[in-house]
Amino acid sequence: MTQQFPPLEQETRSHIPTDCCAYHINRASQTLRAWACLENGPIRPIRINGRLAWPVAEIRNLLEGGAK
């Protein structure tokens, strides 16, 4: 069964989990985890209780061509 994610324009949360972010930017979840670990990706997550949370505003900016 494939997990369903809401369209990014309908996202109401300020930050989303890694799997949801990976879906929206068409990257593997492990790629995002590497970006977080190495601090070298186009967007940076915050950590909430040890889990990564990716900022929706920065994801939108990235998809519009505004980041690296």
C-alpha positions as CSV (number, residue, x, y, z in Angstrom):
1,M,0.0,0.0,0.0
2,T,1.3,3.4,-1.0
3,Q,1.3,6.2,1.5
4,Q,-0.8,9.3,0.5
5,F,0.4,12.8,1.1
6,P,-1.7,16.0,0.7
7,P,-0.6,18.4,-2.1
8,L,2.0,20.9,-0.8
9,E,-0.3,23.8,-1.6
10,Q,-2.9,22.3,0.8
11,E,-0.3,21.6,3.6
12,T,-1.3,23.5,6.8
13,R,1.6,22.4,9.0
14,S,4.7,24.6,9.2
15,H,7.0,21.5,9.2
16,I,6.5,18.0,7.7
17,P,8.2,14.6,8.4
18,T,11.0,13.3,6.2
19,D,8.9,10.8,4.2
20,C,6.4,13.5,3.2
21,C,9.2,16.0,2.3
22,A,11.0,13.3,0.2
23,Y,7.8,12.7,-1.7
24,H,7.3,16.4,-2.5
25,I,10.8,17.0,-3.7
26,N,11.2,13.6,-5.4
27,R,14.2,12.4,-3.4
28,A,14.7,9.3,-1.3
29,S,14.1,9.7,2.4
30,Q,17.7,8.6,3.0
31,T,19.0,11.5,0.9
32,L,17.2,13.9,3.2
33,R,18.6,12.2,6.2
34,A,22.1,12.6,4.7
35,W,21.5,16.3,4.1
36,A,20.5,16.7,7.7
37,C,23.5,14.7,9.0
38,L,26.1,16.4,6.7
39,E,24.3,19.8,6.8
40,N,24.9,20.2,3.1
41,G,21.4,20.1,1.5
42,P,19.4,22.9,0.0
43,I,17.1,22.9,3.0
44,R,17.7,22.3,6.7
45,P,15.4,20.5,9.0
46,I,14.8,21.1,12.7
47,R,14.8,18.3,15.2
48,I,11.8,17.7,17.3
49,N,12.3,15.0,20.0
50,G,15.0,13.4,17.8
51,R,12.9,13.4,14.6
52,L,13.5,15.6,11.6
53,A,10.9,18.1,10.6
54,W,11.3,19.9,7.3
55,P,10.0,23.5,6.8
56,V,7.2,23.7,4.3
57,A,8.1,27.3,3.3
58,E,11.6,26.3,2.4
59,I,10.3,23.3,0.4
60,R,8.0,25.6,-1.6
61,N,10.9,27.9,-2.2
62,L,13.1,25.1,-3.4
63,L,10.4,23.8,-5.8
64,E,10.0,27.3,-7.2
65,G,13.7,27.5,-7.9
66,G,14.7,29.8,-5.1
67,A,17.4,27.6,-3.4
68,K,20.7,26.2,-4.6
